Amino acid sequence: MSVILGINSNHAGSSASVVVDGIPVAAIAEERLNRIKYFAGFPALSITRCLEIAGLNLSDVEHVAVGRDSSANLHKKLEFAIRNPAKLLNLASIRRKSKAFDDLETMIADHCGVDKASFRFKQHNVEHHLAHTASAYFASEWEHSAGITIDGSGDFVSCLFTECEGNEIRPIRKVFVPHSLGTFYTAVCQFIGYGKYGDEGKVMGLAPLGEDTYRDFFERAVIPTEKGFDLNPDYFLPFGANQGMEINENGEMIVHRLYSDLFIKTFGEPRERHSEITKRDEDISFGLQRVFEDRYMHLLRLLHKEVPVTRVSMAGGCALNSVANGKLLTETPFRETCIQPAAGDDGLALGAALYVSNSVLKEGVRWKMENSYLGDEYSDDEIRNEIAKYDLEFQELTRDELLERTSEEIKNGMVVGWFQGRMEWGPRALGNRSILAHPGFPNMKDILNARIKHREAFRPFAPSVLAERQTDLFEHDHPSPFMLHVYKIKPEWRERLSAVNHVDDTGRLQTVSRTENPLYYDLITAFDRKTGIPVILNTSFNENEPIVCKPSEAIECYLRTRMDVLVIGSFFCKKPDAGETK
């Protein structure tokens, strides 16, 4: 038996995974366990928990795959240093951090509280973007595809073109720092008041509210080239010094200012966080998203010239831009995408492990990610014990009773916390750690925001749709099991799906099949029988925090918010004042 431990550490999206005989058996982001969103420290809890899920110890681990390689692209780093000596980041500091991985055994032993004398693993450092690509391609079961990863940066690279065939990933072209589509997107988000790490998804939702007022400005910010693109240096602060990102003492990502004074000269003062969003901000977000999409498609068309196939494996933070993903299927020659749910940096842990399994060890096992359920799971006995601690009234129901009762409550407008099975891998709640509601109540968005989510009113909620009914409701047939594509809703369904219909008549859908999640599929089916709507509104089970992991976190979220119903394992809980709007 081969055991590979994958790690993403000291980088955004700290995480761990375990791959046994070429098959992933567990993957968890550290934030779910330590409750620090986007945690960027060492994933000690995730390592321990993933091994527990696999029934293994650190002494069983034969290989440790790390999704970074400080020795990669040294020539480009040196070139940049020579050209920009005064602007360079403190290389000594960077080297000190990277050298910690030279003694990975000590790092793991210290953080996980074990004796390193029992270790027998070999360490593999996998370049950042190769790990990203591997996380998608080696989850596809394809034998041949193009590959592209686009993000802020990693190992001095922001974009990688590859050809993926068999067990090999062949690099074709790289875009190097400081040129970065991720940096471009984050910089503009900062200017309109969304400067925290991970805020970019909010601006994607804001963009459809704007008009095409400032596109010309952003067209000049990112210049397409025959090999990719260049950032216009007039628009951004110089790379180096205090510019960029850092990790604070709590393991949180801090993003320093990226945009130049040109933004202030053009638009006036930047928006303060939590202040009113103006038409200017809406129009800026519109221009940002449209130019991002244009450059995104440009890169994909260039890739297709190099690898003229119809399939593309995609990863990196920019692959979470579901609006762009929905358009690439009609605006580029690619017709199939494989984007695994943890496309951002948390996915590096799994990608590095899969790269080692396939490209280093050549184990010859091809795995297809059918679902995202690689995290924690709790038995009914464990859940019952937790419920008892909170003195909750509950009913224990059979599977059929649970589906009937829950679908009826959703039909009647109740807001349901749904905690089932194994936790999802990646940033999306996909039917196991979800809050569920009726997709056709026009005021449901307001109810969810007022009672639980407290989000900006412009941010949409997602529709979970029965996979075989996708083309009845949406204007595209490419499946989206991980909620990573946005498609137009057909005109006849827009009013009936008012709570999940965004202002531009789109939805970021999750296609649900019985093979991927039988319980969730049967719940939507039961709701469809009662309403004629094969869709349920799905949002993450949380309140401005990482998605709940443990039963206690689900119960506490249920109790402190105005959620009506909690369905946790086989147990059904309903508040006496359920449905009240006060």
C-alpha positions in Angstrom: 0.0 0.0 0.0 1.3 3.4 -0.9 0.4 6.4 1.3 0.9 10.0 0.1 0.3 13.0 2.4 -0.3 16.2 0.5 0.3 19.5 2.1 -0.3 23.2 1.3 1.4 25.2 4.1 2.5 28.7 4.8 0.3 29.9 1.9 -3.3 30.9 1.5 -5.7 28.0 1.8 -3.6 25.8 4.2 -4.8 22.2 3.7 -3.9 18.5 3.8 -4.9 15.4 1.8 -4.2 11.7 1.9 -3.9 9.6 -1.2 -3.8 5.8 -0.8 -2.9 3.6 -3.7 -3.6 6.5 -6.1 -7.0 7.2 -4.7 -7.8 10.3 -2.5 -9.5 9.2 0.7 -9.5 12.5 2.6 -8.9 16.3 2.0 -9.6 19.1 4.4 -8.8 22.9 4.5 -7.3 23.9 7.8 -9.9 26.8 8.2 -12.7 24.3 8.7 -10.9 22.9 11.8 -9.3 26.0 13.4 -12.1 28.4 12.3 -9.7 31.0 10.9 -10.9 31.9 7.4 -8.3 31.4 4.6 -5.8 30.3 7.2 -2.3 30.4 5.8 -0.2 28.7 8.5 0.8 25.0 9.0 -2.1 22.6 8.5 -1.5 20.5 11.6 -5.1 19.8 12.4 -5.9 18.8 8.8 -2.9 16.5 8.6 -4.0 14.7 11.8 -7.7 14.6 10.8 -7.1 13.3 7.2 -4.9 10.5 8.6 -7.6 9.6 11.1 -10.2 9.4 8.4 -7.8 7.1 6.4 -7.2 5.0 9.5 -3.5 5.8 9.3 -0.6 7.3 11.3 2.2 9.5 10.3 4.5 6.5 10.5 2.5 5.0 7.7 3.2 7.9 5.3 5.7 7.0 2.6 5.7 10.2 0.6 4.9 13.8 1.5 4.0 16.1 -1.4 4.3 19.9 -0.8 2.6 22.3 -3.3 5.6 24.6 -3.6 9.1 24.5 -4.8 11.4 27.5 -3.9 14.0 26.3 -6.4 11.7 26.6 -9.4 12.1 29.6 -11.8 15.2 30.8 -10.1 16.5 32.4 -13.3 13.4 34.6 -13.5 13.7 35.6 -9.9 17.4 36.6 -10.5 16.5 38.5 -13.7 13.9 40.4 -11.7 16.3 41.1 -8.9 18.9 42.5 -11.3 16.4 44.7 -13.0 14.7 45.9 -9.8 17.1 45.8 -6.9 15.4 48.5 -4.9 11.9 47.0 -5.4 12.6 43.4 -4.6 11.0 41.7 -1.8 13.3 40.7 1.0 14.9 37.6 -0.5 16.5 36.6 2.8 13.2 36.6 4.5 11.6 34.5 1.7 14.5 32.1 1.9 14.2 31.7 5.6 10.5 30.7 5.2 11.2 28.3 2.3 14.1 26.7 4.2 11.7 25.5 6.8 10.6 23.0 4.2 14.2 21.7 4.0 13.5 20.1 7.4 9.9 19.0 6.9 10.2 16.2 9.3 10.9 18.6 12.2 8.1 20.9 11.1 5.5 18.1 11.0 6.8 16.6 14.3 6.7 20.0 16.1 3.2 21.0 14.8 1.6 17.6 15.1 3.2 16.6 18.4 4.8 13.4 17.3 8.2 11.8 17.4 9.9 12.2 14.1 11.9 9.1 14.7 8.9 7.1 13.5 8.9 8.9 10.1 9.9 7.1 6.9 8.6 9.4 4.2 10.3 10.9 1.2 9.7 14.6 0.5 8.6 15.9 -2.9 8.3 19.6 -3.6 5.9 20.1 -6.5 6.0 23.5 -8.3 2.9 25.5 -7.4 1.2 25.5 -10.8 2.1 21.9 -11.6 0.3 21.0 -8.4 -2.7 23.1 -9.5 -2.8 21.5 -12.9 -2.5 18.0 -11.4 -5.5 18.7 -9.0 -7.7 19.1 -12.1 -6.2 16.8 -14.7 -5.7 13.8 -12.4 -9.2 14.2 -11.2 -10.7 14.0 -14.7 -10.0 10.4 -15.7 -9.1 11.9 -19.1 -6.1 10.5 -21.0 -5.4 13.8 -22.9 -6.3 17.5 -22.3 -5.0 21.0 -22.4 -4.2 22.5 -19.0 -4.2 26.0 -17.7 -3.8 27.5 -14.3 -4.3 31.2 -13.5 -4.0 32.9 -10.2 -2.2 35.7 -8.2 1.1 34.0 -8.1 3.0 30.9 -6.9 6.7 30.1 -7.2 7.0 33.4 -9.2 4.4 32.3 -11.8 0.9 33.5 -12.4 -0.2 31.4 -15.4 0.9 28.1 -16.8 0.0 26.4 -20.1 0.4 22.7 -20.2 -0.4 19.6 -22.3 -1.7 16.7 -20.2 -1.4 13.2 -21.5 -1.4 9.9 -19.7 0.5 10.4 -16.5 2.5 13.4 -17.7 1.9 17.1 -17.5 4.2 19.0 -20.0 4.7 22.7 -19.4 4.3 24.8 -22.5 4.4 28.4 -21.5 4.5 30.5 -18.3 3.5 34.0 -17.4 5.8 35.4 -14.7 5.4 37.8 -11.8 4.6 40.7 -11.7 2.2 40.1 -14.6 -0.9 38.5 -13.1 -4.6 38.4 -13.9 -5.2 37.5 -10.2 -3.3 40.7 -9.1 -5.3 42.7 -11.6 -8.6 41.5 -10.2 -7.6 41.9 -6.6 -6.2 45.4 -7.1 -9.5 46.7 -8.5 -11.5 44.9 -5.8 -9.3 46.7 -3.2 -10.1 50.1 -4.8 -13.9 49.5 -4.4 -13.6 48.5 -0.8 -13.2 44.7 -1.1 -9.6 44.4 0.0 -9.7 41.3 2.2 -8.3 38.1 0.9 -11.1 36.1 -0.7 -13.4 39.1 -1.5 -13.0 38.7 -5.2 -16.1 36.5 -5.5 -18.2 39.3 -4.1 -17.2 41.6 -6.8 -18.1 39.0 -9.5 -21.6 39.2 -8.1 -21.6 43.0 -8.1 -20.5 43.3 -11.8 -23.9 42.7 -13.4 -25.3 45.7 -11.6 -23.0 48.0 -13.5 -22.8 49.5 -16.9 -20.0 49.5 -19.6 -18.6 52.9 -18.5 -15.0 52.2 -17.7 -14.0 49.3 -19.9 -11.5 51.4 -21.9 -9.7 52.2 -18.7 -9.3 48.5 -17.8 -8.5 47.5 -21.4 -5.3 49.5 -21.0 -4.5 47.9 -17.6 -4.0 44.4 -19.0 -2.4 44.3 -22.5 -2.9 41.0 -24.5 0.2 39.7 -26.2 1.0 36.8 -28.5 2.4 34.9 -25.5 -0.2 35.9 -22.9 -0.5 39.4 -21.4 1.4 42.1 -19.6 0.2 44.3 -16.8 0.6 48.0 -17.4 2.9 49.2 -14.7 1.1 52.6 -14.5 -1.9 50.9 -12.9 -0.1 49.0 -10.1 2.3 49.6 -7.3 5.8 48.2 -8.0 6.2 44.6 -7.1 8.4 44.4 -4.0 9.0 46.3 -0.8 5.7 46.2 1.2 3.6 45.5 -1.8 1.7 42.2 -2.1 0.6 39.8 0.6 1.8 38.6 4.0 0.7 36.2 6.7 0.1 37.7 10.1 0.8 36.0 13.5 -2.7 34.5 13.5 -2.1 32.8 10.1 -4.4 35.3 8.3 -3.7 36.6 4.8 -3.1 40.4 4.7 -3.3 42.0 1.3 -1.4 45.3 0.9 -2.4 47.9 -1.5 -1.9 46.9 -5.2 -3.4 49.7 -7.2 -1.5 52.9 -8.2 -2.5 56.5 -7.8 -3.8 56.4 -11.3 -7.0 54.9 -10.0 -7.5 57.9 -7.6 -6.7 60.4 -10.3 -9.3 58.7 -12.6 -12.1 57.8 -10.1 -11.5 59.8 -7.0 -11.0 58.4 -3.5 -11.3 54.6 -3.1 -14.5 53.3 -1.4 -14.2 52.7 2.3 -15.1 49.1 3.3 -18.8 48.9 4.5 -19.7 52.3 3.1 -22.5 52.7 0.5 -21.8 51.1 -2.9 -22.2 53.8 -5.6 -22.9 53.6 -9.3 -19.3 54.3 -9.8 -18.3 51.2 -7.9 -20.9 49.1 -9.8 -19.5 50.4 -13.1 -15.9 49.7 -12.1 -16.8 46.1 -11.2 -18.5 45.7 -14.5 -15.5 46.9 -16.4 -13.2 44.7 -14.3 -15.2 41.6 -14.9 -15.6 42.2 -18.6 -11.9 42.8 -19.2 -10.9 39.9 -17.0 -13.2 37.7 -19.1 -11.7 39.0 -22.3 -8.1 38.3 -21.2 -9.2 34.9 -19.8 -10.6 33.9 -23.2 -7.5 35.2 -24.9 -5.4 32.9 -22.8 -7.6 30.0 -23.5 -7.5 30.6 -27.3 -3.7 30.8 -27.2 -3.7 27.6 -25.3 -5.9 25.9 -27.9 -3.5 26.8 -30.6 -0.8 25.0 -28.7 -3.0 22.0 -27.7 -5.8 21.8 -30.2 -8.2 19.5 -28.3 -11.7 20.1 -26.9 -11.0 19.4 -23.2 -9.3 21.7 -20.8 -8.2 21.0 -17.2 -8.3 24.2 -15.1 -7.2 25.4 -11.7 -5.9 28.3 -9.7 -7.9 31.0 -8.0 -9.1 32.5 -11.3 -10.8 29.2 -12.1 -13.3 30.0 -9.4 -14.6 32.8 -11.6 -17.8 30.9 -12.5 -19.1 33.6 -14.8 -16.1 33.4 -17.0 -16.2 29.6 -16.9 -19.8 29.6 -18.1 -18.8 31.7 -21.1 -15.7 29.9 -22.2 -17.7 27.0 -23.5 -19.2 29.2 -26.2 -16.4 31.8 -26.7 -13.4 29.4 -27.0 -12.8 26.1 -28.9 -13.0 24.2 -25.7 -16.2 22.2 -25.1 -15.4 20.4 -21.8 -13.8 21.6 -18.6 -12.5 19.8 -15.6 -12.3 22.1 -12.6 -12.2 20.3 -9.2 -14.0 22.1 -6.4 -10.9 23.3 -4.5 -9.6 25.1 -7.5 -7.8 27.7 -5.3 -4.7 27.2 -3.2 -6.4 24.8 -0.8 -6.4 22.4 -3.8 -2.6 22.4 -3.9 -2.5 19.7 -1.2 -4.5 17.3 -3.2 -2.8 18.3 -6.5 0.7 17.8 -5.2 -0.2 14.3 -3.9 -1.9 13.3 -7.2 1.2 14.6 -9.1 3.5 12.4 -7.0 1.2 9.4 -7.5 0.9 9.8 -11.2 3.9 11.6 -12.5 6.6 10.6 -10.0 5.6 7.1 -8.7 3.7 6.3 -11.9 1.2 4.2 -10.0 -1.1 3.9 -13.0 -4.3 4.5 -11.1 -6.7 6.9 -12.9 -9.3 8.5 -10.6 -12.3 10.6 -11.4 -13.7 13.0 -8.9 -17.4 12.2 -8.9 -18.1 14.3 -5.9 -16.5 16.6 -3.4 -17.2 14.7 -0.2 -13.7 14.1 1.2 -14.0 15.6 4.7 -15.3 14.8 8.1 -18.3 12.5 8.8 -20.2 11.9 12.0 -22.4 9.0 13.1 -25.9 9.4 14.4 -24.6 8.3 17.8 -22.1 11.1 17.8 -24.7 13.6 16.6 -27.2 12.5 19.3 -24.6 13.0 22.0 -24.0 16.6 20.7 -27.7 17.4 20.6 -28.0 16.3 24.2 -25.5 18.8 25.3 -27.7 21.7 24.0 -31.0 20.3 25.4 -32.6 20.5 21.9 -36.0 19.0 21.2 -35.7 16.6 18.2 -37.3 13.8 16.4 -35.4 10.8 15.1 -36.8 10.0 11.6 -36.3 7.3 9.0 -34.8 8.3 5.7 -38.2 8.6 3.9 -39.7 10.5 6.8 -36.7 12.9 6.8 -37.0 13.6 3.1 -40.8 14.0 3.4 -40.7 16.4 6.4 -37.8 18.4 5.1 -39.1 18.9 1.6 -42.5 20.0 3.1 -40.8 22.6 5.3 -38.8 24.0 2.4 -42.1 24.1 0.4 -43.7 26.1 3.1 -40.9 28.7 3.2 -38.8 27.5 6.1 -35.1 28.0 6.2 -33.4 24.6 6.8 -29.9 23.9 8.0 -28.8 20.6 6.4 -25.9 18.7 7.9 -25.3 15.3 6.3 -22.6 12.8 5.4 -19.0 13.8 4.7 -18.0 17.5 4.5 -17.3 19.0 1.1 -13.8 19.7 -0.2 -13.4 23.2 -1.5 -15.1 26.6 -0.7 -18.7 25.6 -1.8 -21.4 23.9 0.2 -22.6 21.2 -2.1 -25.5 19.6 -0.2 -23.8 18.2 2.9 -23.1 21.4 4.9 -25.8 23.6 3.4 -28.6 26.0 4.3 -31.6 25.2 2.0 -34.6 27.2 1.1 -37.4 27.6 -1.5 -35.9 29.0 -4.8 -39.2 30.6 -5.9 -40.1 32.9 -3.0 -39.2 36.5 -4.2 -38.3 37.6 -0.7 -36.2 34.6 0.2 -32.9 36.4 -0.4 -33.9 39.1 2.0 -35.0 36.6 4.6 -31.7 34.7 4.4 -29.7 37.8 4.7 -31.7 39.3 7.5 -31.9 36.1 9.6 -28.6 34.4 8.9 -26.1 35.4 6.2 -26.0 39.2 6.6 -24.5 39.5 3.2 -24.6 42.3 0.6 -28.0 42.3 -1.1 -26.5 42.0 -4.5 -24.8 38.7 -3.9 -26.7 35.8 -5.4 -27.7 32.5 -4.0 -27.1 29.2 -5.9 -29.6 26.8 -7.4 -29.1 23.1 -6.9 -30.8 21.4 -9.8 -31.5 17.7 -10.7 -28.8 16.9 -13.2 -31.2 15.4 -15.8 -33.4 18.6 -15.6 -30.6 21.1 -16.3 -31.4 21.8 -19.9 -35.1 22.3 -19.1 -34.1 25.3 -16.9 -30.7 26.6 -18.1 -29.3 27.6 -21.5 -26.4 25.2 -21.4 -25.9 21.5 -21.0 -22.4 21.3 -19.6 -22.7 19.9 -16.1 -21.6 21.9 -13.1 -21.5 19.5 -10.1 -19.2 21.8 -8.1 -21.0 25.1 -8.7 -18.3 26.5 -10.9 -20.3 27.6 -13.9 -22.9 30.4 -14.4 -25.5 30.0 -17.1 -28.5 31.9 -18.3 -31.9 30.8 -16.8 -34.5 30.1 -19.5 -37.1 32.9 -19.7 -40.0 30.6 -18.7 -38.2 29.8 -15.4 -36.9 33.1 -14.3 -39.9 34.1 -12.2 -40.3 30.6 -10.8 -36.7 30.8 -9.6 -36.7 34.4 -8.4 -34.7 33.7 -5.3 -31.7 32.2 -7.3 -32.1 34.4 -10.4 -29.4 37.0 -10.4 -30.0 40.5 -11.9 -28.7 39.4 -15.3 -31.0 36.3 -15.3 -28.2 33.9 -14.5 -27.6 31.3 -11.9 -24.4 29.7 -10.5 -25.9 26.2 -10.6 -24.9 22.9 -8.9 -26.0 19.9 -10.9 -27.0 17.0 -8.6 -27.1 13.4 -9.6 -28.2 10.4 -7.5 -24.8 8.7 -7.9 -23.0 11.7 -6.5 -25.2 12.4 -3.5 -28.3 10.1 -3.2 -29.8 11.8 -0.1 -29.6 15.3 -1.5 -30.8 14.2 -4.9 -33.8 12.5 -3.3 -34.6 15.6 -1.3 -34.7 17.8 -4.4 -36.8 15.1 -6.1 -39.3 15.2 -3.1 -39.4 19.0 -3.3 -40.0 18.7 -7.1 -43.0 16.4 -6.5 -44.6 18.9 -4.2 -43.9 22.1 -6.2 -43.0 21.2 -9.8 -39.6 22.9 -9.3 -36.6 20.5 -9.6 -34.4 23.1 -7.8 -33.5 24.0 -4.2 -31.8 27.2 -3.1 -28.4 26.2 -1.6 -26.0 28.4 0.4 -23.2 27.5 2.8 -24.0 26.5 6.3 -22.3 29.4 8.2 -22.7 32.9 9.4 -19.7 35.0 8.2 -17.3 32.2 9.3 -15.8 29.1 7.7 -18.5 26.6 6.8 -19.5 24.4 9.7 -17.6 21.2 10.1 -18.7 19.6 13.4 -22.2 18.9 14.7 -21.6 21.4 17.5 -20.9 24.2 15.1 -24.1 23.4 13.1 -26.2 23.4 16.3 -24.7 26.6 17.5 -25.2 28.3 14.2 -28.8 27.1 14.2 -29.4 28.4 17.8 -27.8 31.9 17.4 -29.5 32.7 14.1 -33.1 32.7 13.0 -32.8 29.5 11.1 -36.2 27.6 11.3 -35.2 24.0 11.0 -32.1 21.9 11.6 -31.8 18.5 9.9 -28.6 16.9 11.2 -28.1 13.2 10.5 -31.3 11.4 11.2 -32.5 14.1 13.6 -35.1 16.8 12.9 -35.2 20.0 15.0 -37.7 22.8 14.6 -37.9 26.1 16.5 -41.3 26.9 18.1 -41.3 30.3 16.3 -40.3 28.9 12.9 -41.4 31.0 10.0 -41.8 34.3 11.9 -40.3 37.2 10.2 -39.7 39.5 13.2 
